[in-house]
Amino acid sequence: MLVPSLNDPFVIQIAPYLQRAFQSIGVGFSIITKDPDDMRYDRLVGSFKKFYSGLILLGDAADESTIRALRATDYPFILLERNLKTQRLNTVSTDSSAGASLVINHIDKLGYKNILIIADHKSFSQYNPDIQDIVDTIAQKPEMNKPVIIEMDKHSNGDDINGFQFEKFLRPPYRADVMIIMTANLVYPVMKFLRGKNLRVPQDMAIISMEEGVGFDLMYSPVTCLRKPLANLSVKVVNMIWSEVRNSGKGKFKRQVSLTPELMIRSSCGTI
C-alpha cells in the first residue's frame, strides 16, 4: 500500500485490519511511503512489479502520473479513500455524503444553528467535495444559517494554530454554536486554543470531527467524530485487489464501493 505519510491516523488505524485480511488469504502486505518531491519515485513505480503483485494507492498517493504508469503496464491496483471523477477505476472509500448527513442531522437535533467548518490547507484543497457535501446538507435545513468555512494556518513554532482566524466568529454577531473540524490532526490544536481562551467544550463551543483520531475517547472532553468502517473497508480492499491480481490487471469491470461511516457521539458536542 502506497501512503502519503505514516503520520496519518487512518493509516495507523486500518493497517492491522488489512494485515489480518491479507493473512487470511495467504498474501503478504507491506506499506511504503511516497515522497511527492522525490523525482526518483516515478522510476520506482515500474520496479514495484518485480516485488509486489498489486498496489493499493491511498489518498494523495494516487496522482495522475502514478496511475498512468500503472495502467500502461496493466499493473493491478485499486484506490483507497480516493475518487477520481475523470477516470473510472476500482475504488473503495467512505461515503462522505452519508457522513455529512449523519453529522448535520445530529447537529440539527441539538438545536445548533451557527456552524464553523475548520480545515487546514491540505484538507481545504483536497477534500473540497467533502466540505461541499456538508454545505449542501446544511442548505437543506432552513433553520440553520449558512456555515462559515475557515482555512487554518499553523504557527511556525510547532503544531499550534492561528486561532485568531476564527476567534471573531465565537462572539456576536455570528456567535458560532458548533465547530465541524475536517481532519483529526486539527482537533487537539483547536481545543488547546479554546482552553487558552477559557472557553469550555461543549458548554461554550461544541466540537465534532469528520475523522476519528487516536485517543479521541480519552480527551477532555471526549470528541464526537465519524468512525470509518475499518473492518469492512479492509475486506473490500483485499477482495478487490486480489481479484485484480488474478486477472493480471485486465479485469473487465471497474467497481466503486462506498461504505457508510458511524457517528460516535461523545461529550464534545453536548447532549440533546
N, C-alpha and C positions, 0 to 999 in steps of 0.2 A: 504494500500500500504506500503510495507516494503522498506525503503530507507536507503542507507549507511550513509547519512548525510543531515541535513536540510540546510547546507550551500551551497549545490549545486544549482546554479542558475536555472537549469532545473526544480528542484522540486518546487521552488518558482513560476516559470512561468506556469507550467502545472497544479498545484493544483486547481486554480479556475475553469479551464476548466473541469477537472474531477468532481469537486464538482457539477457543473451545470448539467453535463451529467448524473450523478447518480441521482440527484434530479429529473430529467425529467422522470425517470422510477420508482421513489419512493423508491430508495435504499440509505441507509446511506453510508458514506465514511469517513475513518479515515487514518491518516498517522502515522506510527510507525518507529522510527529509530532503526537500527540494529547495535549493537556493536560487531564487529568480535572478539574482545578479551574477551567477556563475555561468560564464559563456560556454564552459565545457559541458554543461548539462545536456544541451541539445545533442551532442555527440554520444553521450552515455545512453540515451533512450534506446538506440538501436542495439546497444550491448546488453541491455537488460534481458533480451530474449534468450541469451545464452544461459542465463541463470534462473529465470523465472518464467513459468508457463503462462502467467497472466498478470495484469496490473489493476489495482483499484486506485483511482485518482480522486483524492479528497479535496473539495473546495477549490482554492486557487491553483492547486497543482494541475488542474485540468485546463490549462491555457491552450489557445488555438494551435500554437506550433507543436506542442506535445501531441495533441490529438491528431494533427495531420501526419506526424511521423509514425504514430501507431497504426493509423488506418492505411497508410501507404504500404505497410508490411503485413497487414491482416493480423496484427498483434492483438490477442484477446484482452479487452479491457472494459471496465464499466466506470461510471461516475458515481461518487457518493456525496450527497448533500451539495449537488451542483447541477443546475438545469440550464442548458443552452437552447434558447428558442430558435436559433438559426440552424441547428442540426438535430437530426433525430438519432439519439444514441441510447444505449442501455443506461438507465439511471435509477438509483434508489435514494429517496430523500424523505425528509419530514415535511408534511403538508403545512406550509406557513399560513395559508388562508384559514385552515381549520384551527391552527394555533391562535391566530388573531381573533377569531370568533370566540374561542374559549376565554381569552383574556378580557376582551371588551364586554362580553356578556356578564362576566363576574364583576367587573368594574361597575357595570350598569346596576346590578343587584345591590352593590354597596352604596349607590346613590352619588358617585363621583361624577362631576361634570367637566372640570377643567383638567386637561391631561398634558403632561410634558413627555415627549419622546426623546430619550437621550441616546446618542450614538457617537462612537468615536469615528475618526476619519475613515478607517478601513470599513467599518460596518455601514457607515453612511453611504459610501460609494458602492460597495459590493452588494449589500443587502437592501438596496433601494426598493426592489419589488416587495420585500418583506415589510418595509415601512409603509409602502403604499397599501398593502393588504390591511394594515392597522387603520390607516386613514380612511380607506373605503368602508371598513366595518363601522367606524365611528360615525361616518356620514349617514349611515342607516339608522342612527339613534338620534332622533330630533331633540331629545332632552339634553344631549351632550354638545358642548361647544367645540369648535374646530381646534384640533390639538396644535401645540407649539413644538416644532422639531428643532433640537439643539445638536449641533455637531461639536463634540468636545475636543479641546486641546489639552495636552498634558504639559505640566511644568517641566523644565529641564532638569530639575532635581529629583528625578525618580518617577514614581507612579502617581504622585499627586496630580489632581486635575485643577483646571482653572474654573472653579465653581462660580465665579462671578458672571460667567456666561448665562447661567440660568437663575442666579440669585434674585434678579429683579422680578422673575415670574413667580416667586414664592410669596409675594405680598400683593396687595391691591395695586392696580385694578384687575389683573388677571387672577392672582391668588390660586395657583395650581393645587389640586387635591391629591393627585397621584402622579408618580413618575413610572413610565414604562421604559426600562433600560434594555437596549437591544442585545448587548453582549455581556457575558458573565464577568469578564475582566474589569468592567466599569462599576460593578455593584459595590465592591468594597471601597474604592476611592470616593464614590458619591456618598455613601453612608458615613465615611470618615469626615467628609466636608460638612455634612449636615450636623454631625455630632459637635464639630468645632464651632458651629453657629448656634449650639444649644437647641437644635430642632430635633424633636423626638420622632422615631419611626415606630408605629404608624400614626401616633396621635397628631403630630403636626404635618407629616408628609408620608403618604402611603407609597410603597415601592413594589413593583412587580418586574421580574426579569424574564426576558424571552428565551433565555438559555439557563440551564442548570449549571452551577459551579460547584467545585469541591468544597464541602463543608457549609453549604448554604443552610442546612438544618441546624448547624451548631452556632451560627452567628446570632448576634443580639441586635435587632430582632431576627428570628429565623425568616428566610427570604422566600416569598411566594414566587414560583417560577414554572416555566414549561419544561417538562421532562421528555426527552426524546425516547422513543421505544427502542432502546438499545438492543435488546434480545431479538426482537422481530426484524430490526434493520440488519443485524448481523446474519440472520438466517437467509433473508432475501439476497443479501450481497453474496454470500457463499454459493447459494444455489445458482444465481445468475452468472457469476464469473466462472463457475465450474462448467456450466452449460456452454459458455463461450469458448472455454478451453477445449472441450470435447469436439466443438465444431470448428476448431482451428481459427477462430475469429471471423468466420464466414456465416454466422447464423443469419437466417432469412428474416427473423423477427426482432425488432427493437422494442424493448419494454421500458415504460416509465412507471415506476412504482412509487406511490406516495403514501406514507403512513401517518396517522393522526397522533400528535403528542398528547401527553397527560398534564393537566394543570395540578400542580402540587400547591395546595392552599396552606399557607403558614401565616405567622403573625404580622409580617411586614405590610400586608395590605389591609389590615383592620378586619373587623367582623361585621356580619350583616345584622 
